[in-house]
Amino acid sequence: MLRPKRMSKLSVTGSKAVMDDVIETVHDLHLVHFTDYDGRWEGFDNGDPMEGGDEASEMLVTVRSLKSILGVEPEDAGPSRIVTDETLETELEEVRVEANELDDERTDLESELREVEEELDAMDPFATLGIDLDLLWGYDSLSVAVGEGDADSVERALADLDAATETFAEGGVVAAFAHTDEDALQSALVEADFTAVEVPREEGDPQDVLAELEHRKQQLESKLDTVEDRLEDLRYDVAGFLLAAEEKLAIRARKAEAPLSFATTDNAFVAEGWIPTERVEEFRIALDDAVGDHVDVEELEVAEYDRHGHAATTEGVDHTPEKTGAGTGGVEEERAAAETIGDDDEEAEPQEARADGGTVTMRDDDDPPVIQDNGVSQPFELLTQAVGRPNYSEFDPTVILFLTFPLMFGFIIGDVGYGLIYTGIGYYMVRNFDSEAFKNFGVITAICGVSTAIFGFLYGEIFGLHLVASQFWDGVVGLNHAPIEKGLSPATSYWANTWFLVTALFGLLHLNTAYVLEFVENVSLHGVKEAVLETGSWILALNGLWIFIFSRLFNGAKPDLLFETFDEGHAAAFELGFAGFPAEIGWVGLGMVGLGMALLAVGPVHELIEIHVVLAHTLSYLRIAAVLLAKAGMAFAVNLLFWGAYASPTEHGAAWHFGLTGMPADPAETTGTVMFHGYEVSQILFPGMVHMGPAMTVFGVFVLIAGNLVVLLLGVTSSGIQSIRLEFFEFFEKFYEGNGTPYEPFGTERTYTADDS
């Protein structure tokens, strides 16, 4: 799981007479990730596209244009179908003609409708003004201006004109008349609050013109609806055909372009590509069934997990001359072998190009493509690929994400109620989304929800209430409290200290895992010496520092929680009897730090400046405990407001209880001890809205629902973001580059067409 599937590089050499059959077979197998020929062999050129490719590409453009015009979506497909060449040509032309005619008609109607709407907008001020249109234009000595503005402002501006003027106003629309030329009128109106509109050269009542335009608009909308309905009917009729035609033509175009990746002569071809090693024999058998001895399939190498994914020697692959007919003649011999196949398929055995006894391939710099192999943890590849697909030579951290991300997420929120909601959301996404990414995200959400519910069960909480603790751990199991607690109340505050220490230790384990993976990678890439200098130095410094921290060396300068949490007594959440390493072990730890720094000084000395990260990156994991307490505090505050809470004294501090079944009397308002449900009540923290009367109860319900929704949403963002941040920035950065080549095998998974179409 930590490695991608092992890949083999194959060479297929054969006669051009069977190249089309080989391409058909390889396409249907959907196995080979082709390597592009780079022109390195003398006498070999890149192949030419197969016949019919250009026509298929042109028709594909037409099909996709029709899909766009009709709005065809994948869900419109219906059952798969067979599309023959004859049907493709005739039906496609019929659909093209009808769809284009309807689309042109729709375009014309939409254009005309826009013009009418513009005329309606332009006529609206004149309808408001209420003056016949023929009275607003056509004068020889009278100028008219109509617009929107303030009538008083217009009258003041016209008063400066040395001419007779008149204004009419209605509903913010003003018509100004003046016995002067048009330029003089416009100049005068510049000073007014007035925005002119163009006077249409129409006659009669503007309301009548407006009514005619409205009627015209309705007619156009009706015609447009009819055309849209016809297009919709056409879409339903031909959607399946268009989707199938697109798939068929895309397959044909892809097959036609395949020879562009091959090395070819006049009579022969050589194709190379990557294939999962476990399926090499399946590939051989399929090609043998298709073309028999007319091609030779050679497994050039089984890629090792080294820097380039190539093996100097390959186990299980026989490259001896007796097996392959290869000599030491280099590329010239490869060309001769290929030409021999092209001249006489039946008599000659293909030969492999050699140089000094090794294999000569189309190119040496093509890294193997990556097929991640993660089994049940496959959905978490979505998170891994957010950084990038792993290189073939590096570890795939998906399975570690699968183990640690839900663990952190569930630990932070830790509530049965919230966990069940997250699980339900994830289940809904899996069942109702077609996208593979959304389905995978749904699976991740559901797994995180289950983890949240499990931790909530251990914490004894459901929606922030300790009902699981009281009803199960106390009522059924007989414990005084849940197995673990979040540590909000004074009596259990030692749990809060515990979680800060536990998350630091988790960070130490997480970082060690990353460094070990990097160490193994460096051994395979650069050798043991480089691995020790590059990574062993950091492993020594990291673990040496924390051995020193947990030792009694310089005891007075260290917090007590380091030695109390796993010891014995009330402050120990887990009584393991660990009170710290002896001071002598502390000196050993400091020695490890010094040795690690010395190795860095010998090797990558520039990294010495970052030696502090062995502490900083581990302390970064304390954010898990911090967010845990923050979310627990938010849930506590919401329940405090609604249910109320009271405190009862214990020998280790106050214990807090929600008023689920009522609230005790306030000790401050009574004399003597207040007892409630067997608890000696010392303080009322808040009386609770539910206990303050009907009106406050109703308001409190809204507070309770809204508050829990906020906790639910912030739980996703804060716990999810903080957890994935630790994965990406503290864990991944130690060993992961994530720039691998995706496995893209030649072929198509048919969705809309049957295999024989």
Secondary structure, DSSP 8 states (H G I E B T S, - for coil): --S---EEEEEEEEEGGGHHHHHHHHHHHT--EEE---S-STT-EE----TTHHHHHHHHHHHHHHHHHHT--GGG--S-B---HHHHHHHHHHHHHHHHHHHHHHHHHHHHHHHHHHHHHHHHHHHHHT--GGGSS--SS-EEEEEEE-HHHHHHHHTTSSS-EEEEEETTEEEEEESS-HHHHHHHHTTSSEEEE---S--S-HHHHHHHHHHHHHHHHHHHHHHHHHHHHHHHHHHHHHHHHHHHHHHHHHHHHGGGGSEE-SSEEEEEEEEEGGGHHHHHHHHHHHHGGGEEEEEEEE--SSSSS--SS-TT----HHHH---S-BHHHHHHHHHHHHH-TTT------EETTEE--S-S-----B----GGGGGGHHHHHHH----TTS--THHHHHHHHHHHHHHHH--HHHHHHHHHHHHHHHHH---HHHHHHHHHHHHHHHHHHHHHHHHT-BTTBTHHIIIIIITTS--SS-SS----SGGGHHHHHHHHHHHHHHHHHHHHHHHHHHHHHHHHHH-HHHHIIIIIHHHHHHHHHHHHHTBSTTGGGS-THHHHTTSSSTT-SS------B-HHHHHHHHHHHHHHHHHHHHS-GGGGGGTTHHHHHHHTTHHHHHHHHHHHHHHHHHHHHHH-EEEEEETTEEEEEE-TT-----GGGSSS-EEETTEEE-EEEE--GGGS-HHHHHHHHHHHHHHHHHHHHHIIIIIHHHHHHIIIIIIGGGT------B---SS---SSB-TT-
